[in-house]
């Protein structure tokens, strides 16, 4: 489509355009990559994806029970996330992800299976070293969506030692040591238009 004749090895880029007669114009893009040797000049096999979808929404959300006619919190709604994992030298592994949405209900309305079954969107980075039965991890995360309840880690250090044989395989040693600073971030309550009628909302996660 763009005239790129020699696209980078291990990459795939797709575009989508949707029209929903009772909602509006939706559009999105997905970029996947699986690089066997390097990524952006950094040596080591890497894989990941970048996914975005948005819509100019003119409809109302049907979320079940007492939320069958909920007005969207914003006219333009979107879901965007990116995930990256790369093996580095010295048994190190780098994992990073970013996830943002426009409002509290967009995932439940447009990506119900993702909302029900997959892990919550997160914005975090994890540097981990795995060797034999031990791993050492430095992890940090922040609250990117202020309407979701999240624990921020700024940062957290974890050490695991799993199944280490002791005493000529008579015993096995399992250990987890963790040191970190965690900050609990409660999600902001939705506006009156997004709350179930006739009931109080205490937490949203």
PyMOL commands that set and color helices and strands:
alter all, ss='L'
color gray80, all
select helices_A, chain A and resi 89-91+106-110+112-117+192-194
alter helices_A, ss='H'
color red, helices_A
select strands_A, chain A and resi 11-20+24-35+38-39+42-43+46-56+60-61+70-71+76-87+92-101+123-131+134-142+150-166+171-185
alter strands_A, ss='S'
color yellow, strands_A
deselect
rebuild
show_as cartoon
